[in-house]
Amino acid sequence: MCVQDESTGLEFLPKKNRYYIGEEVVVECQEGYGLQGESNSIQCVSSQNSPWPVAWVPPVPKCTVRYRSRFNESEMFLSCS
């Protein structure tokens, strides 16, 4: 079984805890992130050339920050005079 990569900004579709050999997954980035990698479609495969018995092929892409929102809800406050 393959598991989701928990890198920042990364989303696996469909969303599941485990993926079985042969299952294909679409990888997307959350808003504000850009996808960097060979493909956004990956497959869980049996692997003899890895320290683990399964692997994602092609490798899981990464999501890198493209921009940050200027609005931060946690910094918002109201002032009453």
Rosetta blueprint (number, residue, H / E / L):
1 M L
2 C E
3 V E
4 Q L
5 D L
6 E L
7 S L
8 T L
9 G L
10 L E
11 E E
12 F E
13 L E
14 P L
15 K L
16 K L
17 N L
18 R E
19 Y E
20 Y L
21 I L
22 G L
23 E L
24 E E
25 V E
26 V E
27 V E
28 E E
29 C E
30 Q L
31 E L
32 G L
33 Y E
34 G E
35 L E
36 Q E
37 G L
38 E L
39 S L
40 N L
41 S E
42 I E
43 Q E
44 C E
45 V E
46 S E
47 S L
48 Q L
49 N L
50 S L
51 P L
52 W L
53 P L
54 V E
55 A E
56 W E
57 V E
58 P L
59 P L
60 V L
61 P L
62 K E
63 C E
64 T E
65 V E
66 R L
67 Y L
68 R L
69 S L
70 R L
71 F L
72 N L
73 E H
74 S H
75 E H
76 M L
77 F L
78 L L
79 S L
80 C L
81 S L
